[in-house]
């Protein structure tokens, strides 16, 4: 099982290694823009008791970035299923379906971790204080769990939708609202109670909170539950392709 997972990951790593320079450059653009526009521009006029707005912003950018990178890393599964017709070959290969799912999702996690490392470097250059990094194990676990959740979500979507347009709609209706409402750019405490109740159910809210405020067992358990469900559903849908 582990060998099968590593084989799938190795295949994706070879693809990433060939495009690593482009991947790194593309992953730097959005964080730099956010830090210039919000951290330096808007942030200069915002005073927080806990520190500068840039310090508040960086954990939110990391949460947002891991969501987007892990999700987009799995979109190739849709092309393999609908256009290349190669996904069935993996089902006929002598590996467990769960190994293929885990290998693809863990590959997305690796991409998210690389992207996160780039953001940390940029944040240091911009003068942000990385106080949230005082709990490295919590930081690592939260980034990994968040990446698994959204990589799993994309895997499920890639197995159900028929066109890229439909896959883009999932992005529009799922990722975009969370990008702006789940505590990435402002505290959810400022939202109306009813809206806040809905927002605080979503995984990205807990990710932003954990990265910003440190270890919180209920939030860790909620993210873990989301991650386990995403892995289970993705594996179940993938197995259904063979029936």
Secondary structure, DSSP 8 states (H G I E B T S, - for coil): -HHHHHHHHHHHHHHHHHTHHHHHHHHHHHHHHHIIIIIIIGGGG-EETTEEHHHHHHHHHHHHHHHHHHHHHTTHHHHHHHTS--HHHHHHSSS-HHHHHHHHHHHHHHHHHHHHHHHHHHHHHTT---GGGGSHHHHHHHHHHHHHHHHHHHHHHHHH--SHHHHHHHIIIIIHHHHHHSSSSS-GGGS-HHHHHHHTTSHHHHHHHHHHH---HHHHHHHHHHHHHHHHHHHHHHHHTT-
